Amino acid sequence: MKLDLHRVRHKDVIPALEKVINHCSGMDIEIEIVTGNSDEMKNIVVNYLKRYNINYIVGDLIGLNEGYITITI
């Protein structure tokens, strides 16, 4: 599943995350959260994930694309 946060206002990021995470909870699936290159957007997402102890990986494994965050629920 993918959550694309392009064109989402910073104040609307948390509700969008909660909606997708709650919907997918218990499904044992991977969610790709597209943040783009905005450091502020990444920080909002990462801080939320840390608050709820959700494991995440920023970007790909070789560090070429850091415009998304992957979580497994």
CHARMM internal coordinates of N, CA and C (Angstrom, degrees):
IC EDIT
DIST 1 N 1 CA 1.4485
DIST 1 CA 1 C 1.5191
ANGL 1 N 1 CA 1 C 107.99
DIST 1 C 2 N 1.3078
ANGL 1 CA 1 C 2 N 116.32
DIHE 1 N 1 CA 1 C 2 N 152.00
DIST 2 N 2 CA 1.4551
ANGL 1 C 2 N 2 CA 121.91
DIHE 1 CA 1 C 2 N 2 CA -178.97
DIST 2 CA 2 C 1.5246
ANGL 2 N 2 CA 2 C 110.08
DIHE 1 C 2 N 2 CA 2 C -130.56
DIST 2 C 3 N 1.3395
ANGL 2 CA 2 C 3 N 115.33
DIHE 2 N 2 CA 2 C 3 N 136.09
DIST 3 N 3 CA 1.4621
ANGL 2 C 3 N 3 CA 122.27
DIHE 2 CA 2 C 3 N 3 CA 172.36
DIST 3 CA 3 C 1.5195
ANGL 3 N 3 CA 3 C 106.38
DIHE 2 C 3 N 3 CA 3 C -116.94
DIST 3 C 4 N 1.3129
ANGL 3 CA 3 C 4 N 117.08
DIHE 3 N 3 CA 3 C 4 N 111.13
DIST 4 N 4 CA 1.4601
ANGL 3 C 4 N 4 CA 121.86
DIHE 3 CA 3 C 4 N 4 CA -178.56
DIST 4 CA 4 C 1.5245
ANGL 4 N 4 CA 4 C 108.50
DIHE 3 C 4 N 4 CA 4 C -96.61
DIST 4 C 5 N 1.3384
ANGL 4 CA 4 C 5 N 115.90
DIHE 4 N 4 CA 4 C 5 N 116.59
DIST 5 N 5 CA 1.4612
ANGL 4 C 5 N 5 CA 120.73
DIHE 4 CA 4 C 5 N 5 CA -177.26
DIST 5 CA 5 C 1.5250
ANGL 5 N 5 CA 5 C 113.25
DIHE 4 C 5 N 5 CA 5 C -95.83
DIST 5 C 6 N 1.3387
ANGL 5 CA 5 C 6 N 117.28
DIHE 5 N 5 CA 5 C 6 N 7.40
DIST 6 N 6 CA 1.4631
ANGL 5 C 6 N 6 CA 118.71
DIHE 5 CA 5 C 6 N 6 CA 173.32
DIST 6 CA 6 C 1.5227
ANGL 6 N 6 CA 6 C 108.18
DIHE 5 C 6 N 6 CA 6 C -60.08
DIST 6 C 7 N 1.3002
ANGL 6 CA 6 C 7 N 116.32
DIHE 6 N 6 CA 6 C 7 N 138.68
DIST 7 N 7 CA 1.4709
ANGL 6 C 7 N 7 CA 123.80
DIHE 6 CA 6 C 7 N 7 CA 179.14
DIST 7 CA 7 C 1.5329
ANGL 7 N 7 CA 7 C 113.09
DIHE 6 C 7 N 7 CA 7 C 66.40
DIST 7 C 8 N 1.3298
ANGL 7 CA 7 C 8 N 117.87
DIHE 7 N 7 CA 7 C 8 N 14.12
DIST 8 N 8 CA 1.4638
ANGL 7 C 8 N 8 CA 121.18
DIHE 7 CA 7 C 8 N 8 CA 173.66
DIST 8 CA 8 C 1.5242
ANGL 8 N 8 CA 8 C 106.50
DIHE 7 C 8 N 8 CA 8 C -98.37
DIST 8 C 9 N 1.3258
ANGL 8 CA 8 C 9 N 115.90
DIHE 8 N 8 CA 8 C 9 N 129.53
DIST 9 N 9 CA 1.4622
ANGL 8 C 9 N 9 CA 119.84
DIHE 8 CA 8 C 9 N 9 CA 178.90
DIST 9 CA 9 C 1.5198
ANGL 9 N 9 CA 9 C 109.63
DIHE 8 C 9 N 9 CA 9 C -68.04
DIST 9 C 10 N 1.3127
ANGL 9 CA 9 C 10 N 115.23
DIHE 9 N 9 CA 9 C 10 N 147.11
DIST 10 N 10 CA 1.4603
ANGL 9 C 10 N 10 CA 119.91
DIHE 9 CA 9 C 10 N 10 CA -178.17
DIST 10 CA 10 C 1.5321
ANGL 10 N 10 CA 10 C 112.03
DIHE 9 C 10 N 10 CA 10 C -54.17
DIST 10 C 11 N 1.3107
ANGL 10 CA 10 C 11 N 117.33
DIHE 10 N 10 CA 10 C 11 N -37.34
DIST 11 N 11 CA 1.4683
ANGL 10 C 11 N 11 CA 120.35
DIHE 10 CA 10 C 11 N 11 CA -179.15
DIST 11 CA 11 C 1.5327
ANGL 11 N 11 CA 11 C 112.31
DIHE 10 C 11 N 11 CA 11 C -69.62
DIST 11 C 12 N 1.3206
ANGL 11 CA 11 C 12 N 117.39
DIHE 11 N 11 CA 11 C 12 N -16.30
DIST 12 N 12 CA 1.4611
ANGL 11 C 12 N 12 CA 121.34
DIHE 11 CA 11 C 12 N 12 CA -178.65
DIST 12 CA 12 C 1.5336
ANGL 12 N 12 CA 12 C 113.42
DIHE 11 C 12 N 12 CA 12 C -100.91
DIST 12 C 13 N 1.3354
ANGL 12 CA 12 C 13 N 117.34
DIHE 12 N 12 CA 12 C 13 N 1.31
DIST 13 N 13 CA 1.4623
ANGL 12 C 13 N 13 CA 121.11
DIHE 12 CA 12 C 13 N 13 CA -176.90
DIST 13 CA 13 C 1.5268
ANGL 13 N 13 CA 13 C 111.62
DIHE 12 C 13 N 13 CA 13 C -67.76
DIST 13 C 14 N 1.3291
ANGL 13 CA 13 C 14 N 117.80
DIHE 13 N 13 CA 13 C 14 N -48.43
DIST 14 N 14 CA 1.4658
ANGL 13 C 14 N 14 CA 121.10
DIHE 13 CA 13 C 14 N 14 CA -177.05
DIST 14 CA 14 C 1.5295
ANGL 14 N 14 CA 14 C 111.18
DIHE 13 C 14 N 14 CA 14 C -59.99
DIST 14 C 15 N 1.3345
ANGL 14 CA 14 C 15 N 119.93
DIHE 14 N 14 CA 14 C 15 N -48.54
DIST 15 N 15 CA 1.4689
ANGL 14 C 15 N 15 CA 118.71
DIHE 14 CA 14 C 15 N 15 CA 177.16
DIST 15 CA 15 C 1.5325
ANGL 15 N 15 CA 15 C 113.16
DIHE 14 C 15 N 15 CA 15 C -58.91
DIST 15 C 16 N 1.3319
ANGL 15 CA 15 C 16 N 117.30
DIHE 15 N 15 CA 15 C 16 N -36.91
DIST 16 N 16 CA 1.4728
ANGL 15 C 16 N 16 CA 120.62
DIHE 15 CA 15 C 16 N 16 CA 178.32
DIST 16 CA 16 C 1.5265
ANGL 16 N 16 CA 16 C 110.42
DIHE 15 C 16 N 16 CA 16 C -66.29
DIST 16 C 17 N 1.3282
ANGL 16 CA 16 C 17 N 116.98
DIHE 16 N 16 CA 16 C 17 N -42.98
DIST 17 N 17 CA 1.4631
ANGL 16 C 17 N 17 CA 120.97
DIHE 16 CA 16 C 17 N 17 CA 177.12
DIST 17 CA 17 C 1.5191
ANGL 17 N 17 CA 17 C 111.29
DIHE 16 C 17 N 17 CA 17 C -61.35
DIST 17 C 18 N 1.3270
ANGL 17 CA 17 C 18 N 115.89
DIHE 17 N 17 CA 17 C 18 N -48.26
DIST 18 N 18 CA 1.4671
ANGL 17 C 18 N 18 CA 120.21
DIHE 17 CA 17 C 18 N 18 CA -178.75
DIST 18 CA 18 C 1.5218
ANGL 18 N 18 CA 18 C 111.65
DIHE 17 C 18 N 18 CA 18 C -59.29
DIST 18 C 19 N 1.3145
ANGL 18 CA 18 C 19 N 116.50
DIHE 18 N 18 CA 18 C 19 N -41.80
DIST 19 N 19 CA 1.4600
ANGL 18 C 19 N 19 CA 120.38
DIHE 18 CA 18 C 19 N 19 CA -179.42
DIST 19 CA 19 C 1.5264
ANGL 19 N 19 CA 19 C 111.49
DIHE 18 C 19 N 19 CA 19 C -61.26
DIST 19 C 20 N 1.3319
ANGL 19 CA 19 C 20 N 116.85
DIHE 19 N 19 CA 19 C 20 N -47.93
DIST 20 N 20 CA 1.4620
ANGL 19 C 20 N 20 CA 120.59
DIHE 19 CA 19 C 20 N 20 CA -178.21
DIST 20 CA 20 C 1.5230
ANGL 20 N 20 CA 20 C 111.03
DIHE 19 C 20 N 20 CA 20 C -69.13
DIST 20 C 21 N 1.3210
ANGL 20 CA 20 C 21 N 117.46
DIHE 20 N 20 CA 20 C 21 N -44.18
DIST 21 N 21 CA 1.4600
ANGL 20 C 21 N 21 CA 120.85
DIHE 20 CA 20 C 21 N 21 CA -178.54
DIST 21 CA 21 C 1.5267
ANGL 21 N 21 CA 21 C 110.61
DIHE 20 C 21 N 21 CA 21 C -64.96
DIST 21 C 22 N 1.3111
ANGL 21 CA 21 C 22 N 117.98
DIHE 21 N 21 CA 21 C 22 N -43.68
DIST 22 N 22 CA 1.4663
ANGL 21 C 22 N 22 CA 120.26
DIHE 21 CA 21 C 22 N 22 CA 177.51
DIST 22 CA 22 C 1.5223
ANGL 22 N 22 CA 22 C 111.79
DIHE 21 C 22 N 22 CA 22 C -63.74
DIST 22 C 23 N 1.3201
ANGL 22 CA 22 C 23 N 116.69
DIHE 22 N 22 CA 22 C 23 N -39.43
DIST 23 N 23 CA 1.4655
ANGL 22 C 23 N 23 CA 121.00
DIHE 22 CA 22 C 23 N 23 CA 179.47
DIST 23 CA 23 C 1.5335
ANGL 23 N 23 CA 23 C 111.46
DIHE 22 C 23 N 23 CA 23 C -64.60
DIST 23 C 24 N 1.3338
ANGL 23 CA 23 C 24 N 116.49
DIHE 23 N 23 CA 23 C 24 N -38.07
DIST 24 N 24 CA 1.4665
ANGL 23 C 24 N 24 CA 121.36
DIHE 23 CA 23 C 24 N 24 CA -174.81
DIST 24 CA 24 C 1.5280
ANGL 24 N 24 CA 24 C 113.25
DIHE 23 C 24 N 24 CA 24 C -94.13
DIST 24 C 25 N 1.3018
ANGL 24 CA 24 C 25 N 117.60
DIHE 24 N 24 CA 24 C 25 N -4.65
DIST 25 N 25 CA 1.4626
ANGL 24 C 25 N 25 CA 120.99
DIHE 24 CA 24 C 25 N 25 CA -176.63
DIST 25 CA 25 C 1.5273
ANGL 25 N 25 CA 25 C 111.23
DIHE 24 C 25 N 25 CA 25 C -56.32
DIST 25 C 26 N 1.3253
ANGL 25 CA 25 C 26 N 116.00
DIHE 25 N 25 CA 25 C 26 N 130.69
DIST 26 N 26 CA 1.4558
ANGL 25 C 26 N 26 CA 121.54
DIHE 25 CA 25 C 26 N 26 CA 178.75
DIST 26 CA 26 C 1.5115
ANGL 26 N 26 CA 26 C 114.96
DIHE 25 C 26 N 26 CA 26 C 83.25
DIST 26 C 27 N 1.3283
ANGL 26 CA 26 C 27 N 118.12
DIHE 26 N 26 CA 26 C 27 N -0.87
DIST 27 N 27 CA 1.4644
ANGL 26 C 27 N 27 CA 121.62
DIHE 26 CA 26 C 27 N 27 CA -178.41
DIST 27 CA 27 C 1.5235
ANGL 27 N 27 CA 27 C 112.67
DIHE 26 C 27 N 27 CA 27 C -87.60
DIST 27 C 28 N 1.3383
ANGL 27 CA 27 C 28 N 117.61
DIHE 27 N 27 CA 27 C 28 N -10.21
DIST 28 N 28 CA 1.4580
ANGL 27 C 28 N 28 CA 122.13
DIHE 27 CA 27 C 28 N 28 CA -178.29
DIST 28 CA 28 C 1.5308
ANGL 28 N 28 CA 28 C 111.13
DIHE 27 C 28 N 28 CA 28 C 54.49
DIST 28 C 29 N 1.3396
ANGL 28 CA 28 C 29 N 114.94
DIHE 28 N 28 CA 28 C 29 N 53.95
DIST 29 N 29 CA 1.4622
ANGL 28 C 29 N 29 CA 120.16
DIHE 28 CA 28 C 29 N 29 CA 179.02
DIST 29 CA 29 C 1.5205
ANGL 29 N 29 CA 29 C 110.44
DIHE 28 C 29 N 29 CA 29 C -124.82
DIST 29 C 30 N 1.3125
ANGL 29 CA 29 C 30 N 114.74
DIHE 29 N 29 CA 29 C 30 N 163.38
DIST 30 N 30 CA 1.4475
ANGL 29 C 30 N 30 CA 122.38
DIHE 29 CA 29 C 30 N 30 CA 177.91
DIST 30 CA 30 C 1.5273
ANGL 30 N 30 CA 30 C 108.44
DIHE 29 C 30 N 30 CA 30 C -96.64
DIST 30 C 31 N 1.3241
ANGL 30 CA 30 C 31 N 115.22
DIHE 30 N 30 CA 30 C 31 N 136.58
DIST 31 N 31 CA 1.4623
ANGL 30 C 31 N 31 CA 121.01
DIHE 30 CA 30 C 31 N 31 CA 177.85
DIST 31 CA 31 C 1.5189
ANGL 31 N 31 CA 31 C 107.90
DIHE 30 C 31 N 31 CA 31 C -119.53
DIST 31 C 32 N 1.3174
ANGL 31 CA 31 C 32 N 115.92
DIHE 31 N 31 CA 31 C 32 N 126.74
DIST 32 N 32 CA 1.4604
ANGL 31 C 32 N 32 CA 121.69
DIHE 31 CA 31 C 32 N 32 CA 175.80
DIST 32 CA 32 C 1.5267
ANGL 32 N 32 CA 32 C 107.24
DIHE 31 C 32 N 32 CA 32 C -99.28
DIST 32 C 33 N 1.3186
ANGL 32 CA 32 C 33 N 115.86
DIHE 32 N 32 CA 32 C 33 N 119.50
DIST 33 N 33 CA 1.4651
ANGL 32 C 33 N 33 CA 121.82
DIHE 32 CA 32 C 33 N 33 CA -179.74
DIST 33 CA 33 C 1.5233
ANGL 33 N 33 CA 33 C 107.12
DIHE 32 C 33 N 33 CA 33 C -104.02
DIST 33 C 34 N 1.3153
ANGL 33 CA 33 C 34 N 116.66
DIHE 33 N 33 CA 33 C 34 N 109.84
DIST 34 N 34 CA 1.4602
ANGL 33 C 34 N 34 CA 122.08
DIHE 33 CA 33 C 34 N 34 CA -177.78
DIST 34 CA 34 C 1.5265
ANGL 34 N 34 CA 34 C 108.27
DIHE 33 C 34 N 34 CA 34 C -84.33
DIST 34 C 35 N 1.3371
ANGL 34 CA 34 C 35 N 115.32
DIHE 34 N 34 CA 34 C 35 N 116.34
DIST 35 N 35 CA 1.4621
ANGL 34 C 35 N 35 CA 121.13
DIHE 34 CA 34 C 35 N 35 CA -178.48
DIST 35 CA 35 C 1.5220
ANGL 35 N 35 CA 35 C 112.49
DIHE 34 C 35 N 35 CA 35 C -107.38
DIST 35 C 36 N 1.3133
ANGL 35 CA 35 C 36 N 116.95
DIHE 35 N 35 CA 35 C 36 N -16.66
DIST 36 N 36 CA 1.4573
ANGL 35 C 36 N 36 CA 119.92
DIHE 35 CA 35 C 36 N 36 CA -172.56
DIST 36 CA 36 C 1.5208
ANGL 36 N 36 CA 36 C 109.25
DIHE 35 C 36 N 36 CA 36 C 71.81
DIST 36 C 37 N 1.3003
ANGL 36 CA 36 C 37 N 117.13
DIHE 36 N 36 CA 36 C 37 N -157.80
DIST 37 N 37 CA 1.4660
ANGL 36 C 37 N 37 CA 121.08
DIHE 36 CA 36 C 37 N 37 CA -176.11
DIST 37 CA 37 C 1.5185
ANGL 37 N 37 CA 37 C 113.96
DIHE 36 C 37 N 37 CA 37 C -95.13
DIST 37 C 38 N 1.3160
ANGL 37 CA 37 C 38 N 117.63
DIHE 37 N 37 CA 37 C 38 N 6.35
DIST 38 N 38 CA 1.4616
ANGL 37 C 38 N 38 CA 121.52
DIHE 37 CA 37 C 38 N 38 CA -178.35
DIST 38 CA 38 C 1.5278
ANGL 38 N 38 CA 38 C 110.89
DIHE 37 C 38 N 38 CA 38 C -72.24
DIST 38 C 39 N 1.3330
ANGL 38 CA 38 C 39 N 116.05
DIHE 38 N 38 CA 38 C 39 N 114.21
DIST 39 N 39 CA 1.4604
ANGL 38 C 39 N 39 CA 120.13
DIHE 38 CA 38 C 39 N 39 CA 177.55
DIST 39 CA 39 C 1.5265
ANGL 39 N 39 CA 39 C 111.55
DIHE 38 C 39 N 39 CA 39 C -62.58
DIST 39 C 40 N 1.3188
ANGL 39 CA 39 C 40 N 116.58
DIHE 39 N 39 CA 39 C 40 N -36.45
DIST 40 N 40 CA 1.4708
ANGL 39 C 40 N 40 CA 119.81
DIHE 39 CA 39 C 40 N 40 CA 179.37
DIST 40 CA 40 C 1.5317
ANGL 40 N 40 CA 40 C 110.79
DIHE 39 C 40 N 40 CA 40 C -64.65
DIST 40 C 41 N 1.3279
ANGL 40 CA 40 C 41 N 116.95
DIHE 40 N 40 CA 40 C 41 N -42.15
DIST 41 N 41 CA 1.4669
ANGL 40 C 41 N 41 CA 120.80
DIHE 40 CA 40 C 41 N 41 CA 178.85
DIST 41 CA 41 C 1.5223
ANGL 41 N 41 CA 41 C 110.01
DIHE 40 C 41 N 41 CA 41 C -63.40
DIST 41 C 42 N 1.3332
ANGL 41 CA 41 C 42 N 116.97
DIHE 41 N 41 CA 41 C 42 N -44.57
DIST 42 N 42 CA 1.4645
ANGL 41 C 42 N 42 CA 120.68
DIHE 41 CA 41 C 42 N 42 CA 178.20
DIST 42 CA 42 C 1.5210
ANGL 42 N 42 CA 42 C 110.78
DIHE 41 C 42 N 42 CA 42 C -60.23
DIST 42 C 43 N 1.3358
ANGL 42 CA 42 C 43 N 117.04
DIHE 42 N 42 CA 42 C 43 N -43.32
DIST 43 N 43 CA 1.4653
ANGL 42 C 43 N 43 CA 121.05
DIHE 42 CA 42 C 43 N 43 CA -179.65
DIST 43 CA 43 C 1.5202
ANGL 43 N 43 CA 43 C 111.94
DIHE 42 C 43 N 43 CA 43 C -62.47
DIST 43 C 44 N 1.3150
ANGL 43 CA 43 C 44 N 117.44
DIHE 43 N 43 CA 43 C 44 N -40.77
DIST 44 N 44 CA 1.4651
ANGL 43 C 44 N 44 CA 120.93
DIHE 43 CA 43 C 44 N 44 CA 178.51
DIST 44 CA 44 C 1.5224
ANGL 44 N 44 CA 44 C 109.71
DIHE 43 C 44 N 44 CA 44 C -60.43
DIST 44 C 45 N 1.3329
ANGL 44 CA 44 C 45 N 116.23
DIHE 44 N 44 CA 44 C 45 N -47.18
DIST 45 N 45 CA 1.4682
ANGL 44 C 45 N 45 CA 121.31
DIHE 44 CA 44 C 45 N 45 CA -178.49
DIST 45 CA 45 C 1.5224
ANGL 45 N 45 CA 45 C 110.72
DIHE 44 C 45 N 45 CA 45 C -65.58
DIST 45 C 46 N 1.3237
ANGL 45 CA 45 C 46 N 117.54
DIHE 45 N 45 CA 45 C 46 N -49.53
DIST 46 N 46 CA 1.4668
ANGL 45 C 46 N 46 CA 121.51
DIHE 45 CA 45 C 46 N 46 CA -177.33
DIST 46 CA 46 C 1.5257
ANGL 46 N 46 CA 46 C 111.08
DIHE 45 C 46 N 46 CA 46 C -62.62
DIST 46 C 47 N 1.3158
ANGL 46 CA 46 C 47 N 117.80
DIHE 46 N 46 CA 46 C 47 N -42.16
DIST 47 N 47 CA 1.4675
ANGL 46 C 47 N 47 CA 120.42
DIHE 46 CA 46 C 47 N 47 CA 178.70
DIST 47 CA 47 C 1.5208
ANGL 47 N 47 CA 47 C 111.44
DIHE 46 C 47 N 47 CA 47 C -62.45
DIST 47 C 48 N 1.3191
ANGL 47 CA 47 C 48 N 117.26
DIHE 47 N 47 CA 47 C 48 N -39.39
DIST 48 N 48 CA 1.4646
ANGL 47 C 48 N 48 CA 121.07
DIHE 47 CA 47 C 48 N 48 CA 176.67
DIST 48 CA 48 C 1.5285
ANGL 48 N 48 CA 48 C 110.18
DIHE 47 C 48 N 48 CA 48 C -63.52
DIST 48 C 49 N 1.3185
ANGL 48 CA 48 C 49 N 116.30
DIHE 48 N 48 CA 48 C 49 N -46.75
DIST 49 N 49 CA 1.4699
ANGL 48 C 49 N 49 CA 120.45
DIHE 48 CA 48 C 49 N 49 CA -178.43
DIST 49 CA 49 C 1.5243
ANGL 49 N 49 CA 49 C 111.22
DIHE 48 C 49 N 49 CA 49 C -63.59
DIST 49 C 50 N 1.3157
ANGL 49 CA 49 C 50 N 117.32
DIHE 49 N 49 CA 49 C 50 N -40.05
DIST 50 N 50 CA 1.4665
ANGL 49 C 50 N 50 CA 121.21
DIHE 49 CA 49 C 50 N 50 CA 177.18
DIST 50 CA 50 C 1.5253
ANGL 50 N 50 CA 50 C 111.42
DIHE 49 C 50 N 50 CA 50 C -63.86
DIST 50 C 51 N 1.3307
ANGL 50 CA 50 C 51 N 115.85
DIHE 50 N 50 CA 50 C 51 N -41.77
DIST 51 N 51 CA 1.4694
ANGL 50 C 51 N 51 CA 120.73
DIHE 50 CA 50 C 51 N 51 CA -178.69
DIST 51 CA 51 C 1.5260
ANGL 51 N 51 CA 51 C 111.33
DIHE 50 C 51 N 51 CA 51 C -57.95
DIST 51 C 52 N 1.3345
ANGL 51 CA 51 C 52 N 116.47
DIHE 51 N 51 CA 51 C 52 N -34.62
DIST 52 N 52 CA 1.4664
ANGL 51 C 52 N 52 CA 120.72
DIHE 51 CA 51 C 52 N 52 CA -177.57
DIST 52 CA 52 C 1.5292
ANGL 52 N 52 CA 52 C 113.02
DIHE 51 C 52 N 52 CA 52 C -106.83
DIST 52 C 53 N 1.3389
ANGL 52 CA 52 C 53 N 115.66
DIHE 52 N 52 CA 52 C 53 N 17.07
DIST 53 N 53 CA 1.4706
ANGL 52 C 53 N 53 CA 121.68
DIHE 52 CA 52 C 53 N 53 CA 176.95
DIST 53 CA 53 C 1.5304
ANGL 53 N 53 CA 53 C 113.31
DIHE 52 C 53 N 53 CA 53 C 52.22
DIST 53 C 54 N 1.3180
ANGL 53 CA 53 C 54 N 115.95
DIHE 53 N 53 CA 53 C 54 N 43.64
DIST 54 N 54 CA 1.4631
ANGL 53 C 54 N 54 CA 121.99
DIHE 53 CA 53 C 54 N 54 CA 177.29
DIST 54 CA 54 C 1.5232
ANGL 54 N 54 CA 54 C 107.46
DIHE 53 C 54 N 54 CA 54 C -97.02
DIST 54 C 55 N 1.3163
ANGL 54 CA 54 C 55 N 116.28
DIHE 54 N 54 CA 54 C 55 N 122.84
DIST 55 N 55 CA 1.4639
ANGL 54 C 55 N 55 CA 121.12
DIHE 54 CA 54 C 55 N 55 CA 179.16
DIST 55 CA 55 C 1.5215
ANGL 55 N 55 CA 55 C 110.54
DIHE 54 C 55 N 55 CA 55 C -68.78
DIST 55 C 56 N 1.3197
ANGL 55 CA 55 C 56 N 115.63
DIHE 55 N 55 CA 55 C 56 N 142.58
DIST 56 N 56 CA 1.4641
ANGL 55 C 56 N 56 CA 120.15
DIHE 55 CA 55 C 56 N 56 CA -177.43
DIST 56 CA 56 C 1.5229
ANGL 56 N 56 CA 56 C 110.23
DIHE 55 C 56 N 56 CA 56 C -148.94
DIST 56 C 57 N 1.3184
ANGL 56 CA 56 C 57 N 114.63
DIHE 56 N 56 CA 56 C 57 N 161.23
DIST 57 N 57 CA 1.4614
ANGL 56 C 57 N 57 CA 123.04
DIHE 56 CA 56 C 57 N 57 CA 173.48
DIST 57 CA 57 C 1.5282
ANGL 57 N 57 CA 57 C 106.68
DIHE 56 C 57 N 57 CA 57 C -131.20
DIST 57 C 58 N 1.3253
ANGL 57 CA 57 C 58 N 116.27
DIHE 57 N 57 CA 57 C 58 N 128.26
DIST 58 N 58 CA 1.4607
ANGL 57 C 58 N 58 CA 120.40
DIHE 57 CA 57 C 58 N 58 CA 177.63
DIST 58 CA 58 C 1.5196
ANGL 58 N 58 CA 58 C 108.39
DIHE 57 C 58 N 58 CA 58 C -89.92
DIST 58 C 59 N 1.3217
ANGL 58 CA 58 C 59 N 115.92
DIHE 58 N 58 CA 58 C 59 N 121.33
DIST 59 N 59 CA 1.4570
ANGL 58 C 59 N 59 CA 121.46
DIHE 58 CA 58 C 59 N 59 CA 176.12
DIST 59 CA 59 C 1.5162
ANGL 59 N 59 CA 59 C 113.81
DIHE 58 C 59 N 59 CA 59 C 72.28
DIST 59 C 60 N 1.3232
ANGL 59 CA 59 C 60 N 113.30
DIHE 59 N 59 CA 59 C 60 N -166.16
DIST 60 N 60 CA 1.4564
ANGL 59 C 60 N 60 CA 119.03
DIHE 59 CA 59 C 60 N 60 CA 179.75
DIST 60 CA 60 C 1.5304
ANGL 60 N 60 CA 60 C 109.95
DIHE 59 C 60 N 60 CA 60 C -86.18
DIST 60 C 61 N 1.3040
ANGL 60 CA 60 C 61 N 116.37
DIHE 60 N 60 CA 60 C 61 N 171.52
DIST 61 N 61 CA 1.4589
ANGL 60 C 61 N 61 CA 120.88
DIHE 60 CA 60 C 61 N 61 CA -174.03
DIST 61 CA 61 C 1.5248
ANGL 61 N 61 CA 61 C 113.69
DIHE 60 C 61 N 61 CA 61 C -69.83
DIST 61 C 62 N 1.3290
ANGL 61 CA 61 C 62 N 117.76
DIHE 61 N 61 CA 61 C 62 N -21.83
DIST 62 N 62 CA 1.4638
ANGL 61 C 62 N 62 CA 119.12
DIHE 61 CA 61 C 62 N 62 CA -178.41
DIST 62 CA 62 C 1.5320
ANGL 62 N 62 CA 62 C 112.04
DIHE 61 C 62 N 62 CA 62 C -100.57
DIST 62 C 63 N 1.3174
ANGL 62 CA 62 C 63 N 117.49
DIHE 62 N 62 CA 62 C 63 N 1.29
DIST 63 N 63 CA 1.4593
ANGL 62 C 63 N 63 CA 121.03
DIHE 62 CA 62 C 63 N 63 CA 173.09
DIST 63 CA 63 C 1.5098
ANGL 63 N 63 CA 63 C 116.80
DIHE 62 C 63 N 63 CA 63 C 79.31
DIST 63 C 64 N 1.3197
ANGL 63 CA 63 C 64 N 117.91
DIHE 63 N 63 CA 63 C 64 N 15.60
DIST 64 N 64 CA 1.4651
ANGL 63 C 64 N 64 CA 119.69
DIHE 63 CA 63 C 64 N 64 CA 179.54
DIST 64 CA 64 C 1.5232
ANGL 64 N 64 CA 64 C 112.95
DIHE 63 C 64 N 64 CA 64 C -83.33
DIST 64 C 65 N 1.3195
ANGL 64 CA 64 C 65 N 117.35
DIHE 64 N 64 CA 64 C 65 N -32.42
DIST 65 N 65 CA 1.4601
ANGL 64 C 65 N 65 CA 120.82
DIHE 64 CA 64 C 65 N 65 CA -178.96
DIST 65 CA 65 C 1.5155
ANGL 65 N 65 CA 65 C 109.40
DIHE 64 C 65 N 65 CA 65 C -125.48
DIST 65 C 66 N 1.3234
ANGL 65 CA 65 C 66 N 116.39
DIHE 65 N 65 CA 65 C 66 N 108.65
DIST 66 N 66 CA 1.4487
ANGL 65 C 66 N 66 CA 121.03
DIHE 65 CA 65 C 66 N 66 CA 179.48
DIST 66 CA 66 C 1.5157
ANGL 66 N 66 CA 66 C 111.77
DIHE 65 C 66 N 66 CA 66 C -108.99
DIST 66 C 67 N 1.3200
ANGL 66 CA 66 C 67 N 117.28
DIHE 66 N 66 CA 66 C 67 N 24.71
DIST 67 N 67 CA 1.4449
ANGL 66 C 67 N 67 CA 122.25
DIHE 66 CA 66 C 67 N 67 CA -177.80
DIST 67 CA 67 C 1.5138
ANGL 67 N 67 CA 67 C 114.79
DIHE 66 C 67 N 67 CA 67 C -89.68
DIST 67 C 68 N 1.3401
ANGL 67 CA 67 C 68 N 115.97
DIHE 67 N 67 CA 67 C 68 N 13.01
DIST 68 N 68 CA 1.4647
ANGL 67 C 68 N 68 CA 119.19
DIHE 67 CA 67 C 68 N 68 CA 177.32
DIST 68 CA 68 C 1.5236
ANGL 68 N 68 CA 68 C 110.07
DIHE 67 C 68 N 68 CA 68 C -151.96
DIST 68 C 69 N 1.2991
ANGL 68 CA 68 C 69 N 115.37
DIHE 68 N 68 CA 68 C 69 N 161.35
DIST 69 N 69 CA 1.4526
ANGL 68 C 69 N 69 CA 123.50
DIHE 68 CA 68 C 69 N 69 CA 179.26
DIST 69 CA 69 C 1.5236
ANGL 69 N 69 CA 69 C 107.12
DIHE 68 C 69 N 69 CA 69 C -127.53
DIST 69 C 70 N 1.3208
ANGL 69 CA 69 C 70 N 116.54
DIHE 69 N 69 CA 69 C 70 N 131.94
DIST 70 N 70 CA 1.4606
ANGL 69 C 70 N 70 CA 121.60
DIHE 69 CA 69 C 70 N 70 CA -178.94
DIST 70 CA 70 C 1.5237
ANGL 70 N 70 CA 70 C 109.40
DIHE 69 C 70 N 70 CA 70 C -109.18
DIST 70 C 71 N 1.3336
ANGL 70 CA 70 C 71 N 115.69
DIHE 70 N 70 CA 70 C 71 N 132.32
DIST 71 N 71 CA 1.4611
ANGL 70 C 71 N 71 CA 121.47
DIHE 70 CA 70 C 71 N 71 CA 175.18
DIST 71 CA 71 C 1.5292
ANGL 71 N 71 CA 71 C 108.35
DIHE 70 C 71 N 71 CA 71 C -128.49
DIST 71 C 72 N 1.3141
ANGL 71 CA 71 C 72 N 115.52
DIHE 71 N 71 CA 71 C 72 N 156.47
DIST 72 N 72 CA 1.4467
ANGL 71 C 72 N 72 CA 121.14
DIHE 71 CA 71 C 72 N 72 CA 173.43
DIST 72 CA 72 C 1.5123
ANGL 72 N 72 CA 72 C 107.65
DIHE 71 C 72 N 72 CA 72 C -122.01
DIST 72 C 73 N 1.3213
ANGL 72 CA 72 C 73 N 115.49
DIHE 72 N 72 CA 72 C 73 N 127.11
DIST 73 N 73 CA 1.4654
ANGL 72 C 73 N 73 CA 120.37
DIHE 72 CA 72 C 73 N 73 CA -177.94
DIST 73 CA 73 C 1.5025
ANGL 73 N 73 CA 73 C 108.32
DIHE 72 C 73 N 73 CA 73 C -111.48
END
COOR INIT
IC SEED 1 N 1 CA 1 C
IC BUILD
